[in-house]
Amino acid sequence: MTEPTAIPDGDLEIALVQLTFDASDAELLLPVLSKYVVMTRNQPECRNADLCVSFTDSNHFVIIEKWDSEEAARAHFDSAVMVEMAESCSGILAHRPDVELLEGLSAHDLN
């Protein structure tokens, strides 16, 4: 495995989390994910969290989170906020969500 490309200009290490959900009942899943996003945005090292739905499949949801570091993102995986969301998804997903932890090579805040 190769080392990640260094980010120029001494920028902070940014970690992105992509969570992908396919609902068996979108009306039940939407409030669960909405609450999760609001609660995640309030976590100390979270820069942002966005909830998206597919234009072509109203049962397909994606959450994109931006964290100060990989360590902060990994710590969030075991947080009460994540655990509550996961438990609340029981029985309303078509299958297990996909979780991806990404290094933000050009992820920066515009403001």
DOKEVO-352724 format. One record per residue: residue in three letters; x negated, y, z of N, C-alpha, C in turn. Coordinates in steps of 0.2 Angstrom, whole numbers. Layout:
! DOKEVO-352724
resn:ala; n_x:X; n_y:Y; n_z:Z; ca_x:X; ca_y:Y; ca_z:Z; c_x:X; c_y:Y; c_z:Z
...
! end
This chain:
! DOKEVO-352724
resn:met; n_x:-4; n_y:-6; n_z:0; ca_x:0; ca_y:0; ca_z:0; c_x:-4; c_y:6; c_z:0
resn:thr; n_x:-3; n_y:11; n_z:-4; ca_x:-7; ca_y:17; ca_z:-5; c_x:-5; c_y:22; c_z:0
resn:glu; n_x:-9; n_y:26; n_z:2; ca_x:-8; ca_y:32; ca_z:7; c_x:-3; c_y:37; c_z:3
resn:pro; n_x:2; n_y:40; n_z:7; ca_x:6; ca_y:45; ca_z:4; c_x:2; c_y:51; c_z:2
resn:thr; n_x:4; n_y:54; n_z:-3; ca_x:1; ca_y:60; ca_z:-6; c_x:1; c_y:66; c_z:0
resn:ala; n_x:-5; n_y:69; n_z:1; ca_x:-5; ca_y:75; ca_z:5; c_x:-1; c_y:81; c_z:3
resn:ile; n_x:2; n_y:84; n_z:7; ca_x:6; ca_y:90; ca_z:6; c_x:2; c_y:96; c_z:6
resn:pro; n_x:1; n_y:100; n_z:1; ca_x:-3; ca_y:106; ca_z:1; c_x:-1; c_y:111; c_z:6
resn:asp; n_x:-5; n_y:116; n_z:7; ca_x:-4; ca_y:122; ca_z:11; c_x:-2; c_y:120; c_z:18
resn:gly; n_x:-4; n_y:115; n_z:21; ca_x:-3; ca_y:113; ca_z:28; c_x:4; c_y:113; c_z:30
resn:asp; n_x:9; n_y:112; n_z:25; ca_x:16; ca_y:112; ca_z:27; c_x:17; c_y:106; c_z:32
resn:leu; n_x:23; n_y:107; n_z:36; ca_x:25; ca_y:102; ca_z:41; c_x:26; c_y:95; c_z:37
resn:glu; n_x:25; n_y:90; n_z:41; ca_x:27; ca_y:83; ca_z:38; c_x:35; c_y:83; c_z:38
resn:ile; n_x:38; n_y:82; n_z:33; ca_x:46; ca_y:82; ca_z:33; c_x:48; c_y:75; c_z:31
resn:ala; n_x:52; n_y:72; n_z:35; ca_x:55; ca_y:66; ca_z:34; c_x:62; c_y:66; c_z:32
resn:leu; n_x:64; n_y:63; n_z:27; ca_x:71; ca_y:62; ca_z:25; c_x:74; c_y:56; c_z:26
resn:val; n_x:80; n_y:55; n_z:28; ca_x:84; ca_y:49; ca_z:29; c_x:90; c_y:49; c_z:25
resn:gln; n_x:91; n_y:44; n_z:21; ca_x:97; ca_y:43; ca_z:16; c_x:101; c_y:37; c_z:19
resn:leu; n_x:107; n_y:38; n_z:21; ca_x:111; ca_y:33; ca_z:23; c_x:117; c_y:33; c_z:18
resn:thr; n_x:118; n_y:27; n_z:15; ca_x:123; ca_y:26; ca_z:10; c_x:128; c_y:21; c_z:13
resn:phe; n_x:135; n_y:23; n_z:12; ca_x:140; ca_y:19; ca_z:15; c_x:145; c_y:18; c_z:9
resn:asp; n_x:148; n_y:12; n_z:9; ca_x:154; ca_y:10; ca_z:5; c_x:159; c_y:8; c_z:9
resn:ala; n_x:165; n_y:12; n_z:9; ca_x:170; ca_y:11; ca_z:14; c_x:175; c_y:6; c_z:11
resn:ser; n_x:178; n_y:2; n_z:16; ca_x:184; ca_y:-2; ca_z:14; c_x:190; c_y:2; c_z:15
resn:asp; n_x:189; n_y:7; n_z:20; ca_x:195; ca_y:12; ca_z:21; c_x:192; c_y:19; c_z:22
resn:ala; n_x:192; n_y:23; n_z:16; ca_x:188; ca_y:29; ca_z:17; c_x:192; c_y:34; c_z:21
resn:glu; n_x:198; n_y:33; n_z:22; ca_x:202; ca_y:38; ca_z:27; c_x:200; c_y:37; c_z:34
resn:leu; n_x:198; n_y:31; n_z:36; ca_x:195; ca_y:30; ca_z:43; c_x:188; c_y:31; c_z:43
resn:leu; n_x:184; n_y:30; n_z:38; ca_x:177; ca_y:31; ca_z:38; c_x:175; c_y:39; c_z:38
resn:leu; n_x:179; n_y:43; n_z:34; ca_x:177; ca_y:50; ca_z:34; c_x:176; c_y:54; c_z:41
resn:pro; n_x:181; n_y:53; n_z:45; ca_x:180; ca_y:56; ca_z:52; c_x:174; c_y:54; c_z:56
resn:val; n_x:173; n_y:47; n_z:55; ca_x:167; ca_y:45; ca_z:59; c_x:161; c_y:48; c_z:56
resn:leu; n_x:160; n_y:48; n_z:50; ca_x:154; ca_y:51; ca_z:47; c_x:153; c_y:58; c_z:48
resn:ser; n_x:159; n_y:62; n_z:47; ca_x:159; ca_y:69; ca_z:49; c_x:157; c_y:71; c_z:56
resn:lys; n_x:159; n_y:67; n_z:61; ca_x:157; ca_y:68; ca_z:68; c_x:150; c_y:67; c_z:68
resn:tyr; n_x:147; n_y:61; n_z:65; ca_x:140; ca_y:59; ca_z:66; c_x:136; c_y:65; c_z:63
resn:val; n_x:138; n_y:68; n_z:57; ca_x:134; ca_y:73; ca_z:54; c_x:134; c_y:79; c_z:59
resn:val; n_x:139; n_y:81; n_z:62; ca_x:139; ca_y:87; ca_z:66; c_x:135; c_y:86; c_z:72
resn:met; n_x:135; n_y:80; n_z:75; ca_x:131; ca_y:78; ca_z:81; c_x:124; c_y:78; c_z:79
resn:thr; n_x:122; n_y:75; n_z:73; ca_x:115; ca_y:75; ca_z:71; c_x:112; c_y:81; c_z:70
resn:arg; n_x:116; n_y:86; n_z:67; ca_x:114; ca_y:93; ca_z:66; c_x:111; c_y:96; c_z:73
resn:asn; n_x:114; n_y:94; n_z:78; ca_x:113; ca_y:97; ca_z:85; c_x:107; c_y:94; c_z:88
resn:gln; n_x:104; n_y:89; n_z:85; ca_x:98; ca_y:85; ca_z:88; c_x:92; c_y:90; c_z:87
resn:pro; n_x:87; n_y:90; n_z:92; ca_x:82; ca_y:95; ca_z:93; c_x:77; c_y:95; c_z:87
resn:glu; n_x:76; n_y:90; n_z:83; ca_x:71; ca_y:90; ca_z:78; c_x:74; c_y:89; c_z:71
resn:cys; n_x:81; n_y:89; n_z:71; ca_x:84; ca_y:89; ca_z:65; c_x:85; c_y:96; c_z:61
resn:arg; n_x:82; n_y:96; n_z:55; ca_x:83; ca_y:102; ca_z:51; c_x:89; c_y:103; c_z:48
resn:asn; n_x:92; n_y:97; n_z:46; ca_x:99; ca_y:98; ca_z:42; c_x:102; c_y:91; c_z:41
resn:ala; n_x:108; n_y:90; n_z:41; ca_x:111; ca_y:84; ca_z:39; c_x:117; c_y:86; c_z:34
resn:asp; n_x:118; n_y:82; n_z:29; ca_x:123; ca_y:84; ca_z:24; c_x:127; c_y:77; c_z:23
resn:leu; n_x:134; n_y:78; n_z:22; ca_x:138; ca_y:72; ca_z:20; c_x:141; c_y:73; c_z:13
resn:cys; n_x:140; n_y:68; n_z:9; ca_x:142; ca_y:69; ca_z:2; c_x:146; c_y:63; c_z:0
resn:val; n_x:151; n_y:64; n_z:-5; ca_x:155; ca_y:58; ca_z:-7; c_x:154; c_y:58; c_z:-15
resn:ser; n_x:154; n_y:53; n_z:-18; ca_x:153; ca_y:52; ca_z:-25; c_x:159; c_y:55; c_z:-29
resn:phe; n_x:157; n_y:58; n_z:-34; ca_x:163; ca_y:61; ca_z:-39; c_x:166; c_y:55; c_z:-42
resn:thr; n_x:163; n_y:49; n_z:-43; ca_x:166; ca_y:44; ca_z:-47; c_x:169; c_y:38; c_z:-43
resn:asp; n_x:167; n_y:38; n_z:-36; ca_x:169; ca_y:33; ca_z:-32; c_x:171; c_y:36; c_z:-25
resn:ser; n_x:177; n_y:37; n_z:-23; ca_x:179; ca_y:40; ca_z:-17; c_x:178; c_y:36; c_z:-11
resn:asn; n_x:175; n_y:30; n_z:-12; ca_x:174; ca_y:26; ca_z:-6; c_x:166; c_y:26; c_z:-5
resn:his; n_x:162; n_y:29; n_z:-9; ca_x:155; ca_y:29; ca_z:-8; c_x:152; c_y:36; c_z:-5
resn:phe; n_x:149; n_y:35; n_z:1; ca_x:147; ca_y:41; ca_z:4; c_x:140; c_y:41; c_z:5
resn:val; n_x:136; n_y:47; n_z:5; ca_x:129; ca_y:47; ca_z:7; c_x:128; c_y:53; c_z:12
resn:ile; n_x:124; n_y:51; n_z:17; ca_x:122; ca_y:56; ca_z:21; c_x:114; c_y:57; c_z:20
resn:ile; n_x:112; n_y:63; n_z:20; ca_x:105; ca_y:65; ca_z:19; c_x:103; c_y:70; c_z:25
resn:glu; n_x:98; n_y:67; n_z:28; ca_x:96; ca_y:71; ca_z:34; c_x:89; c_y:73; c_z:33
resn:lys; n_x:87; n_y:79; n_z:36; ca_x:80; ca_y:81; ca_z:35; c_x:77; c_y:82; c_z:42
resn:trp; n_x:72; n_y:79; n_z:44; ca_x:69; ca_y:79; ca_z:51; c_x:62; c_y:82; c_z:51
resn:asp; n_x:60; n_y:85; n_z:56; ca_x:53; ca_y:88; ca_z:57; c_x:47; c_y:83; c_z:56
resn:ser; n_x:49; n_y:77; n_z:57; ca_x:43; ca_y:72; ca_z:57; c_x:46; c_y:65; c_z:56
resn:glu; n_x:42; n_y:60; n_z:54; ca_x:44; ca_y:53; ca_z:53; c_x:46; c_y:50; c_z:60
resn:glu; n_x:42; n_y:52; n_z:65; ca_x:43; ca_y:50; ca_z:72; c_x:50; c_y:52; c_z:74
resn:ala; n_x:52; n_y:58; n_z:73; ca_x:59; ca_y:61; ca_z:75; c_x:64; c_y:57; c_z:72
resn:ala; n_x:63; n_y:56; n_z:65; ca_x:68; ca_y:52; ca_z:62; c_x:69; c_y:45; c_z:64
resn:arg; n_x:63; n_y:42; n_z:66; ca_x:64; ca_y:35; ca_z:68; c_x:67; c_y:35; c_z:75
resn:ala; n_x:65; n_y:40; n_z:79; ca_x:68; ca_y:40; ca_z:86; c_x:76; c_y:41; c_z:86
resn:his; n_x:78; n_y:44; n_z:81; ca_x:85; ca_y:46; ca_z:80; c_x:89; c_y:39; c_z:78
resn:phe; n_x:86; n_y:34; n_z:75; ca_x:89; ca_y:28; ca_z:73; c_x:91; c_y:24; c_z:80
resn:asp; n_x:88; n_y:25; n_z:85; ca_x:90; ca_y:22; ca_z:92; c_x:94; c_y:27; c_z:96
resn:ser; n_x:96; n_y:33; n_z:94; ca_x:99; ca_y:38; ca_z:98; c_x:106; c_y:36; c_z:99
resn:ala; n_x:109; n_y:39; n_z:104; ca_x:116; ca_y:37; ca_z:106; c_x:121; c_y:40; c_z:100
resn:val; n_x:119; n_y:45; n_z:97; ca_x:123; ca_y:47; ca_z:91; c_x:123; c_y:42; c_z:86
resn:met; n_x:118; n_y:39; n_z:84; ca_x:117; ca_y:34; ca_z:79; c_x:121; c_y:28; c_z:81
resn:val; n_x:120; n_y:26; n_z:87; ca_x:123; ca_y:20; ca_z:89; c_x:131; c_y:20; c_z:89
resn:glu; n_x:133; n_y:26; n_z:92; ca_x:140; ca_y:27; ca_z:92; c_x:143; c_y:27; c_z:85
resn:met; n_x:140; n_y:30; n_z:80; ca_x:142; ca_y:30; ca_z:73; c_x:142; c_y:23; c_z:70
resn:ala; n_x:137; n_y:19; n_z:72; ca_x:137; ca_y:12; ca_z:69; c_x:142; c_y:8; c_z:72
resn:glu; n_x:144; n_y:9; n_z:78; ca_x:149; ca_y:5; ca_z:82; c_x:156; c_y:7; c_z:79
resn:ser; n_x:157; n_y:13; n_z:77; ca_x:163; ca_y:16; ca_z:75; c_x:164; c_y:14; c_z:68
resn:cys; n_x:159; n_y:12; n_z:64; ca_x:160; ca_y:9; ca_z:57; c_x:162; c_y:2; c_z:57
resn:ser; n_x:162; n_y:-1; n_z:62; ca_x:164; ca_y:-8; ca_z:62; c_x:171; c_y:-9; c_z:59
resn:gly; n_x:171; n_y:-14; n_z:54; ca_x:178; ca_y:-15; ca_z:51; c_x:180; c_y:-11; c_z:46
resn:ile; n_x:176; n_y:-5; n_z:44; ca_x:179; ca_y:0; ca_z:39; c_x:174; c_y:1; c_z:34
resn:leu; n_x:169; n_y:-4; n_z:33; ca_x:164; ca_y:-4; ca_z:28; c_x:164; c_y:-10; c_z:24
resn:ala; n_x:163; n_y:-9; n_z:17; ca_x:163; ca_y:-15; ca_z:13; c_x:157; c_y:-19; c_z:14
resn:his; n_x:152; n_y:-17; n_z:16; ca_x:146; ca_y:-20; ca_z:18; c_x:141; c_y:-16; c_z:22
resn:arg; n_x:136; n_y:-19; n_z:24; ca_x:131; ca_y:-15; ca_z:29; c_x:129; c_y:-9; c_z:25
resn:pro; n_x:128; n_y:-3; n_z:28; ca_x:125; ca_y:3; ca_z:25; c_x:118; c_y:2; c_z:23
resn:asp; n_x:116; n_y:6; n_z:18; ca_x:109; ca_y:6; ca_z:16; c_x:105; c_y:12; c_z:19
resn:val; n_x:100; n_y:11; n_z:22; ca_x:96; ca_y:16; ca_z:26; c_x:89; c_y:16; c_z:23
resn:glu; n_x:87; n_y:22; n_z:21; ca_x:81; ca_y:24; ca_z:18; c_x:77; c_y:29; c_z:21
resn:leu; n_x:71; n_y:28; n_z:23; ca_x:67; ca_y:34; ca_z:27; c_x:62; c_y:36; c_z:21
resn:leu; n_x:62; n_y:42; n_z:20; ca_x:58; ca_y:45; ca_z:14; c_x:53; c_y:50; c_z:17
resn:glu; n_x:47; n_y:51; n_z:14; ca_x:43; ca_y:56; ca_z:15; c_x:45; c_y:62; c_z:10
resn:gly; n_x:46; n_y:68; n_z:13; ca_x:48; ca_y:74; ca_z:9; c_x:42; c_y:77; c_z:6
resn:leu; n_x:40; n_y:75; n_z:0; ca_x:34; ca_y:78; ca_z:-3; c_x:35; c_y:85; c_z:-5
resn:ser; n_x:41; n_y:87; n_z:-7; ca_x:43; ca_y:94; ca_z:-9; c_x:49; c_y:97; c_z:-5
resn:ala; n_x:51; n_y:93; n_z:0; ca_x:56; ca_y:95; ca_z:4; c_x:54; c_y:101; c_z:9
resn:his; n_x:57; n_y:107; n_z:7; ca_x:55; ca_y:113; ca_z:12; c_x:62; c_y:117; c_z:12
resn:asp; n_x:62; n_y:121; n_z:17; ca_x:67; ca_y:125; ca_z:18; c_x:66; c_y:132; c_z:14
resn:leu; n_x:72; n_y:134; n_z:11; ca_x:71; ca_y:140; ca_z:6; c_x:71; c_y:146; c_z:11
resn:asn; n_x:74; n_y:146; n_z:17; ca_x:74; ca_y:152; ca_z:21; c_x:70; c_y:151; c_z:27
! end
